[in-house]
Amino acid sequence: MVDPVALMMPAFGLVMVGAAYGLYDKGRFYRMQSERIANTDVSDIGSIEPGTVAVEGTARVEAGEGTVTTELTGEEALASHSKVIAKEDHVDTAGPDDENVERQVLHETSHAVPFRVEDDTGSVLVDTPDEADYRLDENTVIERGRNVPDVADLADDPDAATAERISIGDTHQWLDYERRYEQGSVRPGESVYVLGEAVDRADWDGDDVAIAGGEEPELFILSDVGRAQARRGGTIGAYVAYGMACLVGFVGALLLVFGSLAVVW
């Protein structure tokens, strides 16, 4: 009689190989984005023409568009991206950099309004697509006792409100956090980097072009950490994803091979 565990091994192996491919594809996307940043020179806003463009400048409120309210802290912003992440490993096995901690994204959302970016040569309207790749600074920490508006409802996780400490941002170490609340935003007056498609928008109050998502909105990048750091973040993300893909794929292949052999024998 075949051991039931042996029967399950090939199935688990296939699942892990599939997960490895997903990680590889994610790494490929990050690498492609980093290459796009490197290969697209920053243009003077006053001289941009339709096509792929990158601009740097100061974010300003566009008349008639207003602002959004950040989901976790209730602040006014032009764009906001937030996530609620759970630490699945409740046993103290993680190292100083928490390399072994498993994470689960419980909730993720983004909001943006059209806003204007200006430099010394002019200004341009930026229409951030829903699928945009946000590269925002996320480093605010909220300790226990400070009110986080409706965060338990956002995460659909009532236990989140009882976490010992609450962190908003990439603090690099989980410490004793059971939940981590990450939020990045672009506020009026901040410096931003935008990589997208300059499209003909002559009907937008006389603007010749506006920067939007174009035909591939997921490639649109909005960053408040600058071009160099936005590129570096993508490169690091690619290496991490590739490394995890290799590890998960290797384990999955072993399970698939040895599980199949166990069934045959």
C-alpha positions in Angstrom: 0.0 0.0 0.0 1.3 3.4 -1.0 2.0 5.8 1.9 -0.6 8.7 1.7 2.2 11.1 2.5 4.1 9.9 -0.6 0.9 10.5 -2.7 0.7 14.1 -1.5 4.4 14.9 -2.2 4.1 15.3 -6.0 1.0 17.5 -5.6 2.8 19.7 -3.1 5.8 19.7 -5.5 3.7 20.9 -8.4 2.2 23.7 -6.2 5.6 24.9 -5.2 6.9 24.8 -8.7 4.0 26.9 -9.7 4.7 29.3 -6.9 8.3 29.5 -8.0 7.2 30.5 -11.5 5.1 33.3 -10.0 8.0 34.6 -8.0 10.2 34.4 -11.1 7.7 36.4 -13.0 7.5 39.0 -10.3 11.3 39.3 -10.3 11.2 39.8 -14.0 8.7 42.6 -13.7 10.9 44.3 -11.0 13.9 44.0 -13.2 12.1 45.3 -16.2 10.9 48.3 -14.2 14.4 49.1 -13.0 15.7 48.9 -16.6 12.9 51.3 -17.7 14.0 53.8 -15.0 17.6 53.5 -16.1 16.9 53.8 -19.8 14.4 56.7 -19.6 16.1 60.1 -19.0 14.4 62.7 -16.9 12.9 65.3 -19.2 12.2 69.0 -18.6 8.5 69.3 -18.2 8.2 72.2 -20.5 9.5 70.1 -23.4 7.8 66.7 -23.0 6.0 65.2 -26.0 3.7 62.2 -26.3 5.4 58.9 -25.5 7.2 57.3 -22.6 8.6 60.0 -20.3 10.1 60.5 -16.9 9.8 63.8 -14.9 10.9 65.0 -11.5 9.4 68.0 -9.8 7.1 69.3 -7.1 3.6 67.9 -6.6 0.9 70.4 -6.5 -2.9 70.3 -6.1 -4.8 70.5 -9.4 -7.6 73.0 -9.4 -10.9 71.2 -9.1 -9.4 67.8 -8.2 -8.8 68.2 -4.5 -7.0 65.6 -2.4 -7.5 62.1 -1.0 -7.6 61.1 2.6 -4.9 58.6 3.6 -6.5 55.4 4.7 -4.6 54.7 7.9 -3.7 58.1 9.3 -6.4 60.3 7.9 -4.1 62.9 6.3 -4.7 64.8 3.1 -2.6 63.7 0.1 -2.5 63.5 -3.6 -1.8 59.8 -3.7 -1.8 57.1 -1.1 -0.9 53.4 -0.9 -1.5 51.3 2.2 -1.1 47.7 3.3 -2.0 45.6 6.4 0.4 42.7 6.8 0.3 39.8 9.3 3.2 38.0 10.8 2.3 34.4 10.5 5.3 33.0 12.4 4.3 33.6 16.1 7.3 31.6 17.4 10.4 33.6 18.1 12.5 32.0 15.4 13.3 35.0 13.3 16.8 36.4 13.2 17.7 40.0 13.8 16.5 41.0 10.4 13.5 38.7 10.5 14.6 36.8 7.5 12.5 33.7 8.5 9.2 35.5 9.2 6.3 34.5 7.0 4.1 37.4 6.0 0.5 37.6 4.7 -1.0 40.7 3.1 -4.4 41.0 4.6 -5.4 44.3 2.9 -3.9 46.5 0.2 -5.3 49.6 -1.5 -4.3 52.8 -3.2 -6.0 56.1 -4.0 -5.0 59.0 -6.1 -6.4 62.2 -7.7 -5.0 63.9 -10.8 -2.4 66.4 -9.6 0.2 68.6 -11.2 4.0 68.3 -11.2 6.1 71.3 -11.9 9.7 72.1 -12.4 11.6 75.3 -13.5 10.4 74.8 -17.1 6.7 74.2 -16.7 4.1 71.9 -15.2 2.2 68.8 -16.3 -0.9 67.0 -15.2 -0.4 63.5 -13.8 -3.3 61.0 -13.8 -2.1 58.0 -11.8 -3.8 54.8 -12.9 -5.3 52.3 -10.4 -2.6 49.7 -11.4 0.3 52.0 -10.8 3.6 50.8 -9.3 4.0 52.9 -6.1 7.5 53.4 -4.8 6.7 55.5 -1.7 8.6 56.2 1.5 6.8 54.2 4.2 8.6 54.7 7.5 6.1 56.0 10.1 5.7 54.0 13.3 2.5 54.0 15.3 2.8 52.6 18.9 0.1 50.9 20.8 -2.4 53.4 22.2 -2.5 55.7 19.2 -5.7 55.6 17.3 -5.6 54.0 13.9 -8.9 54.7 12.2 -10.9 51.6 11.4 -7.8 49.5 10.7 -9.3 46.3 12.0 -12.2 46.7 9.6 -9.9 47.5 6.8 -8.0 44.3 7.3 -11.2 42.3 8.0 -9.2 41.1 11.0 -10.7 42.0 14.5 -7.6 40.6 16.2 -5.5 43.4 14.6 -6.8 45.9 17.1 -5.3 43.9 20.0 -1.8 43.7 18.6 0.9 44.6 21.1 2.4 47.2 18.9 1.3 48.7 15.6 3.9 49.7 13.0 3.2 51.7 9.9 6.1 51.5 7.5 9.1 49.4 6.5 10.9 49.3 9.9 13.0 46.3 8.6 12.5 44.5 11.9 9.2 43.1 13.1 10.2 43.1 16.8 7.0 42.1 18.6 4.6 43.4 16.0 1.8 41.0 15.2 0.5 43.2 12.4 2.3 45.8 10.3 0.5 48.7 8.8 2.4 50.3 5.9 1.4 53.6 4.4 3.0 55.8 1.8 1.7 59.0 0.4 2.5 62.0 -1.9 1.6 65.2 -0.2 1.3 68.7 -1.8 4.7 70.3 -2.0 6.7 67.0 -2.0 9.3 66.1 -4.6 8.2 63.3 -6.9 9.4 61.1 -9.7 7.0 60.0 -12.3 7.5 57.5 -15.2 4.6 57.0 -17.5 3.1 57.8 -20.9 2.7 61.4 -22.0 -0.6 61.3 -23.9 -2.3 64.0 -26.0 -4.9 65.7 -23.7 -5.6 68.9 -25.5 -9.1 68.8 -24.1 -7.8 69.1 -20.5 -8.1 72.8 -20.0 -5.6 73.6 -22.7 -2.8 71.1 -21.7 -1.1 69.6 -24.7 -0.1 66.5 -22.8 -0.7 64.7 -19.5 1.2 61.8 -18.0 -1.0 58.8 -17.5 -0.9 55.0 -17.6 -1.3 54.5 -21.4 -1.9 51.0 -22.7 0.1 49.4 -19.9 -0.9 51.2 -16.7 0.8 48.6 -14.5 4.2 50.0 -15.7 3.4 53.5 -14.4 5.7 54.4 -11.6 5.0 57.1 -8.9 7.8 57.7 -6.4 8.6 60.2 -3.7 12.1 58.7 -2.9 13.7 59.9 -6.2 14.8 58.1 -9.4 17.9 56.4 -8.0 16.2 54.9 -5.0 13.2 53.9 -7.0 15.5 52.0 -9.4 17.5 50.5 -6.5 14.3 49.3 -4.8 13.2 47.5 -8.0 16.6 45.9 -8.5 16.7 44.6 -4.9 13.1 43.3 -5.3 14.1 41.4 -8.4 17.0 39.7 -6.7 14.9 38.7 -3.7 12.2 37.4 -6.0 14.7 35.4 -8.1 16.3 34.0 -5.0 13.0 32.9 -3.5 12.0 31.4 -6.8 15.1 29.3 -7.0 14.7 28.1 -3.4 11.0 27.3 -3.7 11.4 25.7 -7.1 14.3 23.6 -5.9 12.3 22.3 -2.9 9.2 21.8 -5.2 11.3 19.8 -7.7 12.7 17.6 -4.9 9.2 16.8 -3.7 8.0 16.1 -7.2 10.8 13.8 -8.0 11.1 11.9 -4.8 7.3 11.8 -4.3 6.9 10.3 -7.8 9.6 7.7 -7.1 8.0 6.8 -3.8 4.7 6.2 -5.6 6.3 4.1 -8.3 8.2 2.0 -5.8 
